[in-house]
């Protein structure tokens, strides 16, 4: 792909000559007769290098350099002038210019400088791309698995993270909603600013209000000094409101105002405080049902649910269990000074067959307990908690004698569906029939 060079100069013959030269060198060219028009072209994008005259009416070359190095630091700027001096050169370089040349120009020399500048820009872009990929892998490293449902969540995270959009993370307890919030913040432009977390369900209404918005000295009994709230502490960064479905109606009203206006007052205070905060919220409740029941404000729900990320339960991503177990083993071996290498076949089967109502958190606790109590390098079925041992082994379906073929078929379908956690696609796969066939036998519409 051809690089695009922008020439800014108030002398038409110089602009035309430079453009002709760069076209012969194989570049795309654009030109502007003044700094204002030149910066407008830069703003539109697709400019790889700028060559600007230093002395121009209106916006000078110095201002062009200053603006580009501030707003578009990846674009090299070469400054030209017919009034060259050491002072001018030094000033231009200090402002961020790539190089400084005096008129009349040596085009061969200019072409070498342009070539070097564009090659340097390409190397920086490649380096930045590599750094972004490494940051992405690091940010998503806690999200272990290869299932399609998890990949879908990870893709959504990478797409929403660079934006300013408010995100609502939903899913059952223990699925890893906090890890999703961590990843969104780590991949966002706010990554170097604070990520402040508030577990809303752990605080009473009065404490939560003070925790979120802060309080002034004397605002209530025990408030012996002013205290900043979590929103103030998160200024410039991200605030994560976990278990948002648990907050009271009065706190919902104040939170709605913060989301709408990015303003609030501390408890007991009159001064309005402005904040720049990205909001990520999470809940294991169905907020639509909470809205219908009158327990959650509809306007707040829609403000929070700008982008929704649904985190799947572990029973819907069982192919990820071996990878999660391996990851937990590595962590807890290191923490406990153990060398547990893995689980035997019966223990693995028990882990895979269990429905995991507590999701990843429950699996993590099981692995930690097994490592802590291990007396060998392999975890056996007998080492697992009783509820896993009782639920292990080969799954069997009991069909009483005298059952008709039609009734037996429905027993098999329903038992398999339960085994698959209600996942109809997985059930059809296990039974070896098409999904449409399964829906037809269940008397459902796909």
Buried (B, 14 or more C-beta within 10 A) or exposed (E): EEBBBBBBBBEEEBBEBBBEBBEEBEBBBBBBBBBBBBBEBBEEEEBBBBBBBBBBEEBBBBBBBBBBBEEBEEBBBBBBBEEBEEEBBEBBBEBBBBBBBBBEBEBEEBBEBBEEBBEEBEEEEEEEEEEEEEEBEEBBEBBBBEBEBBEEBBEBBBEBBEBEEBBBBBBBEBBBBBBBBBBBBBBBEBBEBBBBBBBBEEBEEBEBBBBBBBBBEEBEEEBEEBBEBBBBBBBEBBBBBBBBBBBBEEBBEBBBEBBEEBEBBBBBBEEEBEBEBBBBBBBBBEBEEBBEEEBBBEEBBEBBBBBEBBBBBBBBBBBBBBBBBBBBBEBBBEEBEBEBEEBBEBBBBBBEBBBBEBBBBBBBBBBBBBBEEBEEEEBBBEBBBEEBBEBBEEEEEEEEEEEEEEEEBBBEBEBBBEBBBEBBEBBBBEBEBEBEEBBEBBEEEE
